[in-house]
Amino acid sequence: MARASLLLVLVAVAAAVSAVELFPKQLNGPPSEFSRHGIPDATKGALYRDSALFFVKYQASATNANQLVFTQDLAVDSTTAFRLVVRTSLDDVATVAVTAPDGSAFDLDAYASNSMWPIGDQIINTTVYEVPNPVTGVYQLTLTVDGMSEDDLRAFVADKPRGTTHQGLVILQNDAPEEIYSHLSTYKSSMCQSDDLTILARMYDASANPKLSGVNKGLAPTPLRESVTSAELEIIYPDGSIHEVAMHDDGLHSDGEADDGVFGGDFVPADKGYYLVQSVFRGTNDAGAPYVRTAEHQVKIVANDIRLASTYTTELHTSAPRVVFKVPVSNADGSPVDTSAGYRAYAQVWGKHLFSSQQTATAWTSALVYPQQATDGSYYVPLEMDLKWALKAGTTYPFTLQDVYLQEVNTMVPVATMDTMTLDSYDRSVHVGVSRALFGLNRTYAGEEDEAMRFGIRPAHLQRTNLTDSTRRLVLLHGYCADGNPWQKQSEDWPADALYFNDAKQSRSHDEFAQLVQQFVADSGVDSYALIGHSQGGIVTMHTLNYYWTGLDLAPDGVRKTQSLASPYQGNTGAGGWAELLGSLGGCGENQDLTRDGAELWLAGLSAAAVSQQFFYTTQYGPGGLFGDGYCNKLVNTVLKKPNDGATESEYAPLEGATHVDNFVGQCHIPDMNWPASFWDKDRNAEMRAAAGF
């Protein structure tokens, strides 16, 4: 442990969810990967939605104080089919009635079928109404609860986080080409307290963009300019209050040109916490039928206090040899920096070219870091670079840092940025040391990338030569909000000494989850292991391999360290609406990392060298269904992009650069769906077990 100051191998995280000793990797890579690691374009996290979501808020009847009523207009614009979902905390006692556009009673029950919300591996039973060949126009939904006052309602929902804000939701999906495309304007300086948060949205014709994919391409559909009659943001604040903000197509709200069909709306969040920001568009289609489409962004607003300076200091560790960049941080109000707060730090490194003296791209550097206090009382976060990168680039001291930023580790929200950071003061001893180190490397370095260049120096206790009597184990992880570990129900498929991680009914960030897994493994007395994860658990296997030195790095050659099944690496379209539903019914709640925006911010931190070691399997429903398009879960198909496995959307399941082993058609995310649960596949379980070396 003598190299602790260089390697940052021992990080005390008493305030975190886990007290295990953490050994963060110091990630480096070549300039060719710069574009992979900058703060991503917010269009990558865009939502493409073909439905409308309305929040249910019961109110006392105007004629009966002991009767609760909710009404909602439903714009049906498809002559092919529409689907309606109603789920509230009072479903057991509520009556549902619908009036047709001509004012007559509409027999909704004739179109009812049973479905459910999949929450982790739990289910919430729900009815889906699927109506073929409807008359277009405005229907009216009325929910009525007899024998309950508003005081009774407040008492009933008191234990539910969002219970007083709303009591559930209604989803209306039309089989029609008009869809909404919605995204944050930027991830930079937009998700912290007192930042301006802007949402941009447009309507578009999906049939005119049949191969449109926004994933990792930044593509945007052609807006429908004439059909929109109103656009607004409906925002649920952390305290449960609901606010409306008009959206404009005037060229003054980051929306491009005036009258181009792109609308912008913004607000300034004053408080930390989760905001549900809903884009709501109303209009009329070419046939004259009214429509409504919505898109729900779940946004975690974090503290706006940490700051970066414009200069840095440096140290040289000649034995590695590595340069340590001490990046100064401070609080805006001058108060002490919280040394237990975790961040992902990133910077491009540019150096003086040996021959031209021009600043030349050298490498990127990144790590999970905790602020440290210097002897003079100031604070900094350390980043490192292996000097072999400078040798490859033909650069030397002094170095300049560019595109420097910090992300809050449990949301990956960018909290501080600096375009350029220069050396605070020239240090001749460092300059001489770097020159000597480069001269030595020039004689010994063969030019190939090695482990130290990519991940930093391996801790002593994880050197294979220091292992004694290590027994390698297989560790299996569940996903978000799981009731238990689904792999354990198939325990006969796994080694008798397999370890099953259990953190039931919880919502954890990827990093919190990863730390808990490391604590679990440490408490089990295991030195070397492999990870297999389902859903979010699979993402956590990648997070662990990328950011931390662990027993994963003791894997024998030729075996898989980490594998995932049905994991939404690129997030989930329905994360916002699902979190709100759980908030009204009671449940696990929000998870920023699983949103489309959160996923894109997380992906920016993954090293290509780590991703290349990941293996993943995907699943989706098979063909069939009333309208021939198949489904795992009829309700989920009203929210998610198709195809999907009832929770993970096929479009957002791939992890670019990893090995996609196979896609299995006719498997679903959890039991009680239209096809068998993916983790029941004994042949694939045997394949994964063998590939992991067990």
N, C-alpha and C positions, 0 to 999 in steps of 0.2 A: 504493500500500500504506500510505498515511498513516493510514488508518482501521482498521488492524489490531486495535487494542485494542477497538474498538467491535464489529467484525464477527467477531472470532475467526477470521479467514480463513486464518491460517497456523498449523497445528497440527503440531508435531513429534511423530512417532510412531515413533521409532527402534526401539522394542521391539515394534511391531506387525508384522503380516505384510507390510505395504507401507510404503515410505518416501516415497511420493508426497505432495506438498503437498495437504492437504485443506482445503476451504472449506465448513465446515458452515453450513447454513441456520439462521436464527433463526425458528422457526415460531411463529406467533400465530394466534388465532382468537377468535370471539365466545363469550360465556357459553353460548349455546344449544348449544355443542359440548362442554361440560364432561363430560357423561355418556359421550362417546365416548372420553375420554382418561384417565379414572381407572383405577386398578388393577382389571382386570376381575373379575367374579364367577367363581370357579373352576368353577362348573357349566358355563360356556361351553366348557370343555375336556374335558367328560365323554366317556367311552368307552362305547359301546353294543356289546356283543360277544355273539355267538351260538355261540362255540366255546371250546375249552379248549386251552391250550398247556402242555406239560410239557417240562422240560429233561432231556436225556439225560446221565447220568453213569455211565460204565462202571465196574464193579468186578470184582475177581478172582473167578472162580468158587469156590464153597466146596469144590469137589472137584478143581479143576485150576488151578494157579497160572499156567499159560500159556493160560488162556482168560478172556476178558472177557465179562461178562454185564450186561445192563440189562433190567429188567422194569417194566411199567407197567400198572395196571388202567385199562381204558377203559370208561366208563359210557355205553352206548348207550341213549338214551331216545326215539328216533324210530322209528316203524314205516314211515316214508316213505323215508328214506335217511340214511346217514352217510358222511362223507368222512374219510379218514385220510392224513396226510402224515408221513413219517419222513425226516429229513435230518440226517446226522451226518458228522463228519470221517472216519469209518471205513466209509462206505457201500460202498466198493469191496470190502471184505473181510468185511463183516458179513452174517449170515443173519437173516432176519426170519420170525418165527413168531407165529401168533395162535391162542389157544384160545377157543372159543365159551363162552357161559354154561353150557352143559351139560357142559363139560369136553372136548368133542371138538375135534379139529384143525379149524381154519377155513381154507379155501383162499383166502387173501388175494390171491394172484397172479391169480386169475380176474377180479379187479376192477381190475387195474392199468392206468394210462395214464400216458404221459409228460407232464411239465410242467416248470416251472423257476421259480426265484426271480429276479425282475428286480431287479438291484442297479445303480442308475443305468441305463446302457445295456448293462450286462453281464448274463450269465445264469449261474445255477447249476442244472444239470439235476437234476430231482427227480421221483420217482414219486408220483402221487396215486392212492389206492385209493378208489373210489366205489362204495358198496354199496347197491343199492336194496332196499326192503322187508325190512329186517333184523329179526331177533328181538331184542327189547330185553333188557337185562341187562348184567352186567359181563363183558367180554371181557378177556383178558390178552395183552399184547404182550411178546414176548421177542426181544431182539437179542443175537446171539452172535458173538464174534470169536475164532477159534481161532488159536493160535500167537503170542499177544501177552500179555505180562505187564503189570502196572501200571507197572513201570519203563520198559518199551518204550513204553507209552502216554504217560508224562510226556515222554519224549524226542521222541515224534512230534508232540506239541502244543506244544512249547516255544516256537515262534515265533508262536503264536496268542494274542492278548490274553486271551481268556476260556477258552483251551484246557484249563486244569487245573480250571476251575470246572465246566464241562460241555462235552460234545463234540457238541452239536447239540440238536435239538428235535423234538417230536412234536406235531402239531395234530390235534385231533378236533373235527369239526363235525357236529352233528345238525340235521336239518331239523325243528325243533321251536320252539314259540313262546316257551319260557323263555329269557330273555336276562339278562345282567348289565349293570348301569348303575353306573359307578364314576368317582369324581373326587376331586381334592384338596379339602380342606375350605375352603382359602383360599390365595391367592397372596401374601398379606401376612404377613411374618414367619414363613414356613414353609419356605423353600428355601435358607436359609443355615446354616452350621455352628452346631450347638447349638440351632437352632430346633426346635420340635415339629412334625413333619410328620404330618398326619392324613389318612387316606384314608376316604372314605365310600362305601358301595356297597349295592346292593340287587338282588334278583332281581325281574323283572317279566314280564308276559305281553305279548309284542309284538303278538299278535293283538288284544288289547284296547286297544292304543295304535297303530292303523294309520297315523296321520298324525303321530305324535310326531316332532318334530325339536328337538334340543337346541341347534342352531347359532344363536348370537346371540339366543336366546330365554330361556335359563335354565329351560326346562321340565324337569320331572322326572316319570318314570312312576310309576304307583301300585305300591307294593311288594307282592310276594307274601309275606305274613307267615308262612304256615304251612308252606311247602314246604322251607325251608332247615333243614338238620340241622347244618351246620358252616360257619364262615366264618373265614378267616385271611389274613394278609399273608405272602407269601414274598418275601424281600428279598435281592437279590444286591448286596453292598457293592462299593465300588471295588476292594478288594483281592481280590475273588473269593469271599469267604466268604458263606455262605448262612444267613440267619436267618429264624425264623418268629415271627410276632406274632399272637396271637388277636384277632379282631374281636368286638365286643360290640354287642348291641342292648339296652342297659340305661339309655339316657338319660344316661350319664356320659362318653361318648366323642365329644362333638359330634354325636351321632347322633339328635337330636330326642328324642321320647318313648320310654320303654321299651316294648319289644315292638311297635314299629310297623313292623317289617320293614326298617328302615334300620340298617346295621351300621357301626361306626366302629373303626378301629385306628390306633395311632400309634407312632412311635419318634423318637428324637433322633439325627440323623446327626452324628457327631463329626468326620468327615473330609470334605474337599472331594472332588468327583469325581462320576461318574455312578452312580446307584443304579437298579436295575431293581426296581420295587415292583409286585408282582403280587397282585391280589385273587383269592382262590380260594374259590368257593362250591360246596358239595355239598348235595344234597337229593334229594327224591323228587317226581315230578310227579303229577298227578291220577290217572294210570293205574297208579301204583305203581312206575314205572320209575325207577331212580336216575339222577341227572344230575350233571355237573361243568361249571362255566363259570368262565372266568378273564378278567381284563383286566390289561394290562401298561402301567404308567406308567414311562416313562423320565424320571428327574428329575436334573437337574444341580444339585448342591449347591455353592454358592460361598462365598467367605470372608465372615465376619460381622465385619468390622472398621470399615467406614466409618460415620460418624455425621453427622447434621445438627443444627445448632444451632436454637434457638427464635427467634433474631433475625437480621436481615440488614442489610447496608449498601447504599447506592445511589449511582449517579452519573447525571448527565444529560448527554446529548450533544445540544446545542441545534441543530446543523446538520441533524440527521436529521428531526425531533427524536425521540429514543428514550431510554427509561429503562433503565439496566443494573442488575439486581439481583444483588448479590454474595452468593451463598448459602454460608455458612460450612460447611466439612466438616473432619472430623478423624478420626483413628484412635482406636479405643476404648482402646488401650494407650498413647496419647500419642506413638507413633512418627511419623516423617515420612510424609506422605501420598504415595502413588505418583502422580506427575504424568503417567505414561505410561498409566495405567489409564483406559479410556474408559467413559463412562456416558451414558445418556439421562436428562436432567433435565427435570422437569415441575413446573409450579405453576399454580394458579388465581390471578389477580390481582384483588383487590378494592380499591376506592378510596373515599375520602370523597365523598359526593354533594355537588355544588355548592350545592344548595338545602336539602336535609334534613340534611346532615352524616352521614347513615347510611352504613355500609359497604355498598357496592353492587358487584355482580359487574361486572367490567370486561372481562376477556379471559383467555385461557390463553396460556402461553408454554412452549416446549419446544425442546430442541436436543441434539445429541450434543456432549458437553463432556469436557474433560480438566481435572483440578484445576490451579489456578494458585496460586502463592505470592505473598502480599502482602508489602509492604515490612516489616511487623512480624513476618514469619515464619509467620503463620497461612496457612491454605489456604481457597480458595473455588472454587465453580463459577459462571460467569456466565450469566445469562439476560437476555433483552431484551424490551422491549415498545414497539411503535410508539405514540406518544402520540395518534395518531388514534383508537385504540380507547378511550382515556379520553374524548376529545371525544364519540364516539358514545354512550358510556355516561353522560355527564354527571358524570364523577368527576375527582378531582384528588388530589394529594399530601396526606397520606401514604397509601401503599398497604400492604395486608396480603396476604401470600401464604398460600393455603390449599391443602390436599391436595397438599403438596409431597412428591415422592419421586424417588429415583434408581434406575435399573435398570442392572445390569451389561451392557455393550453386546453381548457375544458370546453371551448367553443371554436377555437381557431379564428376568432374575430381579430383582425388587425387593429392594434391599439396604439402603435407608434410607428412612424416612418421617417426616413431621412434619405434624400436622393443621393447625397455624396457626403462621405465622412473622411476627413484627412487626418494624417498623423499630427498629434498634438505638438510634439517637438522632436527634432532630429536627435537620434541616439547613436553616436558613432560606434559604441560597443556592439549594439544590435546589428548595425550595418556590416561591421567586420565579421561578426558571427555568422550572419546569413551568407556572406560571400564565401567564407571558409566552408560552411556546410554545403553550399552548392558546388564548390570545387571538389569536395570529397564525394558527393553523390555522382558527379560527372564521371568519376573513375569507377564507381561500383554499381550504379543503377542501370539495369538492363532495358528499362523503358516500358515494362509491363505494369499495369495497375495492380496493386496488391491490397490486401485487407486493410492495412493501416492507412493507406491513402483514402480509401472509401469510408471507413468506419472509425478511425482512430486506433489507439493502442488497446489491445485486448487486456482486460484486468488479469492480474496474476492468478487469481483463484479460478479463472476460466481458461487458463492454459492447459491444453490436453496433457502436457507432461506432468502437471501437478495433480492430476486426478488419481484418486485411490479408491478402489472398490466402489466406483460409481455404477449404479443400476439405472439405466435409462427407462423412463416411463412415458406412457401416452396420456395426455391430458385433454379432456373433451369439454368444450365450452358451449353453453346455450346462448340464446339471443336476448334481445330487448324484452323486458317485462315478462319473461318466461315464468310459468308456474313452478317449474323444476327443470332438471336437465333431461331433454328428450332422448339423448344418446343412452342414458341409463336404462330406459325402457327396453333397449335392445342390448342389454349388457352381455348377452351370449355372443354378440358379434365382436366384442373387444377383449383385450387381454384381461385375465383375472385380476391383475393388479393395476388396471387403468384407474385414473383419477378423474372424478366427475365434479367439475366446478359448479357450485350452486349459489346463486345470489338472487333468490326468488322475488319476482314482482317488483323489480327495480328499474329505474331509468338512470343509466350511468353514461357519462361521456366516454369516448374511446380510451382516453388516458386514465380516467378513474377505474374503468373496467380492467385495463391492462395492469395497473398497480395492484388491484385486488387479486388478479390471477397470480402475479408474482408473489404476493403474500401467501396465497393458498399453497403454491408450490414449495415455498420456503418452509412453511409450517408442516408440510408433508415430508420434509427431509430429503427432497429430491435435488440432485445436482444437474442431471441431464434429462431432457425431455423433448417431445414433439407435441405440437398443438393441432387439433382439429376443431373447427368452430362452425356452428350453424348460425345463419343470419348475422346479427351484429357480432356474435362471437367469432365469426370468420374474419370480419374486419379487424377485430382486436388481435387476432393472430398476426396480421400484417403490421399493425401498429407496434406491437411488441418487437417483432423482428427488425423493424426499421429503426426504432428509437432507442432500444435498450440492449445492453449486453446481458444475456441470460443463458440458462442452460440449453436454450435452442441452439446456441452457437457451438455446442459440443457434439452436434450430430455427426455421426460417421459419414464419410463421403458416400455419395450415391443414394441417400435417402432424403425424403421430403421433411423439411423442418416444420412447415406450416401448410395447412390445407383448409379450404373453406367450402361450404355448401350453402347455396341460396342466399348469398350475402349481397346487400344493396350498396355496393362500393360507391356508386354515384348518387346515393340518396334515394328518397322516396317522395313521389308527388303528393301523397296523401298525408304526410307527416303533420302538417299544420292542422287540418281538419280533425284527424284522429286524436291529436293531443287535446284539442278543445272538447271533443266528445268525452274523452276520459276525464277531463276536468269537471265536466258537468255530471258524470255518473260516478266519479270516484275511481282512481286508478293510478297508473304509473306516471302519466303526465309527459311534459315536453322533453325533447332530446334534440338539441341543435345539430349535433353531428350527423343525425340521420335525415335531416332536411336536404333538399337539393343544394341550397346555398352552403350549408355547413359541410356537406360532402366535398364540394369543389374546393373549399378552403383547406380541408384536411388533405385532399389529394396533392395539393401543391407542395406538401412537405415530404412526400415519399421519394426516396432515392431510387433511381433506376436499378442500382446494384442490388438493393434489397427486394424490389418488386420482382426482379428476374428470378428470385428464389421461391416465389409464391405460386401455389397451385390452387385452382378454383374450379368448382362444378356449378352449373346453373340448371334451373328447373323451370318448367312452365306447364300450363294446362294443355290438354289434348283437344282435338276437334270435337264439335258437337254443340248442343244447346239449342234453345228454341229458335234463335236467329242464325244458327249455323256457325257462330264465331267462337264457341267454346268458352269455358270459364272454370276456374277453381272455385270461385266464390262470386255469386251473382251480384251481391252488394258491392264488393270491392271493385268489380268491373265498371261501376258507375263513377269511380274516383281515379283509379290508376290507369296508366297507359297500358295498352294491350300489345302483345301478350304479357302475362305475368303468372306467378305461381300462387296468387292469392295474397301476396304481401310484397314480394320483390318483383319489380318490373324488368322484363328482359332487356330493355334498352339501357337501363341503368345498373345492370348487374356486372358487366365486364370491368376488369381492372387492366388497363392498358399496360403492356409490358410483362404481365404475368402469364403463366401457362394456363390456358383454358382447356382443361382436360376433356370435358364433354358437356353437352346440353341434353337434359333428359326431358322428353315430352311425355306428358301424362303423369306428372308428379306435382304435388302441391306443398305449400309451406308447412302446414300443420295438419293434424288429423281432422276428421269431420268435414272435409271439403269434398269436391266432386271427384278427386283422384287421390290415390294413396299419398300419405305424408312422405316427403323426400327422405327423411332419416330412417325410414323403414326398409330401404333398399339394401338387402343383405349382400348382394353381389358387389355393389359399390362400396359398402362398408368394408368388405373384405379387401377390396382393391386399395382403399385408402389406408387400411391398417398395414397391409404388406408394404405399400409405398413409403410409409413412415418408418419401416424397419422393425415391425413387430409381428 
